[in-house]
């Protein structure tokens, strides 16, 4: 897996923002999934 900083440096600002948003959504989804599994 490539370092995130290296990937970000290759992208335009709009792409960087989209990637960060995607990353945040992915992390949030993982946390929600863990909580829902734990509550079962």
DSSP file (Angstrom, degrees, kcal/mol; ACC not computed):
  #  RESIDUE AA STRUCTURE BP1 BP2  ACC     N-H-->O    O-->H-N    N-H-->O    O-->H-N    TCO  KAPPA ALPHA  PHI   PSI    X-CA   Y-CA   Z-CA
    1    1 A X              0   0    0      0, 0.0     2,-0.1     0, 0.0     3,-0.1   0.000 360.0 360.0 360.0 132.7    0.0    0.0    0.0
    2    2 A X        -     0   0    0      1,-0.1     2,-0.1     2,-0.1     5,-0.0  -0.425 360.0 -95.4 -73.6 147.5    1.3    3.4   -1.0
    3    3 A X     >  -     0   0    0      1,-0.1     4,-1.8    -2,-0.1     3,-0.3  -0.394  29.5-130.7 -60.4 137.8    1.8    6.1    1.7
    4    4 A X  H  > S+     0   0    0      1,-0.2     4,-2.9     2,-0.2     5,-0.2   0.880 106.1  56.1 -59.8 -39.9   -1.2    8.4    1.9
    5    5 A X  H  > S+     0   0    0      1,-0.2     4,-2.0     2,-0.2    -1,-0.2   0.879 106.1  51.1 -61.2 -38.3    0.9   11.5    1.7
    6    6 A X  H  > S+     0   0    0     -3,-0.3     4,-0.7     2,-0.2    -1,-0.2   0.910 112.0  46.5 -65.5 -42.4    2.5   10.3   -1.5
    7    7 A X  H >X S+     0   0    0     -4,-1.8     3,-1.1     1,-0.2     4,-0.6   0.937 111.7  51.1 -64.0 -46.6   -0.9    9.7   -3.0
    8    8 A X  H >< S+     0   0    0     -4,-2.9     3,-1.2     1,-0.3    -2,-0.2   0.863 103.8  57.9 -60.6 -37.2   -2.2   13.1   -1.8
    9    9 A X  H 3< S+     0   0    0     -4,-2.0    -1,-0.3     1,-0.3    -2,-0.2   0.732 104.1  53.8 -67.5 -20.6    0.7   15.0   -3.3
   10   10 A X  H << S+     0   0    0     -3,-1.1    -1,-0.3    -4,-0.7    -2,-0.2   0.614  99.5  81.8 -85.1 -13.4   -0.2   13.5   -6.8
   11   11 A X  S << S-     0   0    0     -3,-1.2     2,-0.1    -4,-0.6    -3,-0.0  -0.555  80.8-112.8 -99.3 157.0   -3.8   14.8   -6.6
   12   12 A X     >  -     0   0    0     -2,-0.2     4,-2.2     1,-0.1     3,-0.4  -0.433  42.7-100.8 -74.0 159.4   -5.5   18.1   -7.3
   13   13 A X  H  > S+     0   0    0      1,-0.2     4,-2.3     2,-0.2     5,-0.2   0.862 123.4  52.9 -52.7 -41.6   -7.0   19.9   -4.3
   14   14 A X  H  > S+     0   0    0      1,-0.2     4,-2.3     2,-0.2    -1,-0.2   0.912 109.7  48.4 -61.2 -42.1  -10.5   18.7   -5.2
   15   15 A X  H  > S+     0   0    0     -3,-0.4     4,-2.6     2,-0.2    -1,-0.2   0.885 109.2  53.7 -65.1 -38.5   -9.3   15.1   -5.3
   16   16 A X  H  X S+     0   0    0     -4,-2.2     4,-2.4     2,-0.2    -2,-0.2   0.924 110.0  46.9 -61.1 -44.5   -7.6   15.5   -2.0
   17   17 A X  H  X S+     0   0    0     -4,-2.3     4,-2.5     1,-0.2    -2,-0.2   0.925 112.6  49.3 -64.6 -43.7  -10.8   16.8   -0.3
   18   18 A X  H  X S+     0   0    0     -4,-2.3     4,-2.5     1,-0.2    -1,-0.2   0.893 111.5  49.8 -62.0 -40.3  -12.8   14.0   -1.9
   19   19 A X  H  X S+     0   0    0     -4,-2.6     4,-2.5     2,-0.2    -1,-0.2   0.904 110.7  49.2 -66.7 -41.2  -10.3   11.4   -0.7
   20   20 A X  H  X S+     0   0    0     -4,-2.4     4,-2.6     2,-0.2    -2,-0.2   0.916 111.8  48.8 -63.4 -43.2  -10.3   12.8    2.9
   21   21 A X  H  X S+     0   0    0     -4,-2.5     4,-2.6     1,-0.2    -2,-0.2   0.925 111.9  49.2 -61.7 -44.5  -14.1   12.8    3.0
   22   22 A X  H  X S+     0   0    0     -4,-2.5     4,-2.4     1,-0.2    -2,-0.2   0.904 111.2  50.1 -59.9 -42.5  -14.1    9.2    1.7
   23   23 A X  H  X S+     0   0    0     -4,-2.5     4,-2.4     2,-0.2    -2,-0.2   0.912 111.2  47.9 -63.3 -44.4  -11.5    8.2    4.3
   24   24 A X  H  X S+     0   0    0     -4,-2.6     4,-2.6     2,-0.2    -2,-0.2   0.912 112.2  49.5 -63.3 -43.4  -13.6    9.8    7.1
   25   25 A X  H  X S+     0   0    0     -4,-2.6     4,-2.7     1,-0.2    -2,-0.2   0.908 110.9  50.4 -62.1 -42.0  -16.7    8.1    5.9
   26   26 A X  H  X S+     0   0    0     -4,-2.4     4,-2.1     2,-0.2    -2,-0.2   0.920 111.9  46.7 -63.0 -44.6  -14.9    4.7    5.8
   27   27 A X  H  X S+     0   0    0     -4,-2.4     4,-2.2     2,-0.2    -2,-0.2   0.912 113.1  49.5 -63.8 -42.5  -13.6    5.2    9.3
   28   28 A X  H  X S+     0   0    0     -4,-2.6     4,-2.6     1,-0.2    -2,-0.2   0.915 109.8  51.2 -62.1 -43.5  -17.0    6.2   10.6
   29   29 A X  H  X S+     0   0    0     -4,-2.7     4,-2.6     1,-0.2    -1,-0.2   0.894 109.0  50.9 -61.6 -40.4  -18.6    3.2    8.9
   30   30 A X  H  X S+     0   0    0     -4,-2.1     4,-2.5     2,-0.2    -1,-0.2   0.911 110.8  48.7 -63.2 -42.6  -16.1    0.8   10.5
   31   31 A X  H  X S+     0   0    0     -4,-2.2     4,-2.3     2,-0.2    -2,-0.2   0.921 112.8  47.4 -63.6 -44.3  -16.8    2.3   14.0
   32   32 A X  H  X S+     0   0    0     -4,-2.6     4,-2.6     1,-0.2    -2,-0.2   0.909 111.8  51.0 -63.1 -42.2  -20.6    2.0   13.5
   33   33 A X  H  X S+     0   0    0     -4,-2.6     4,-2.3     1,-0.2    -2,-0.2   0.917 109.7  49.5 -62.2 -44.0  -20.2   -1.5   12.3
   34   34 A X  H  X S+     0   0    0     -4,-2.5     4,-2.3     1,-0.2    -1,-0.2   0.909 112.5  48.0 -61.8 -42.1  -18.1   -2.5   15.3
   35   35 A X  H  X S+     0   0    0     -4,-2.3     4,-2.0     2,-0.2    -2,-0.2   0.914 111.5  49.0 -65.8 -42.6  -20.6   -1.0   17.7
   36   36 A X  H  X S+     0   0    0     -4,-2.6     4,-0.7     1,-0.2    -1,-0.2   0.878 113.3  47.4 -66.7 -36.3  -23.6   -2.7   16.0
   37   37 A X  H >< S+     0   0    0     -4,-2.3     3,-0.6    -5,-0.2    -1,-0.2   0.894 112.4  50.1 -68.0 -40.2  -21.8   -6.0   16.1
   38   38 A X  H 3< S+     0   0    0     -4,-2.3    -2,-0.2     1,-0.2    -1,-0.2   0.826 107.3  54.3 -68.1 -31.6  -20.8   -5.5   19.8
   39   39 A X  H 3<        0   0    0     -4,-2.0    -1,-0.2     1,-0.2    -2,-0.2   0.657 360.0 360.0 -79.7 -15.0  -24.4   -4.6   20.8
   40   40 A X    <<        0   0    0     -4,-0.7    -1,-0.2    -3,-0.6    -2,-0.1   0.481 360.0 360.0 -73.0 360.0  -25.8   -7.8   19.3
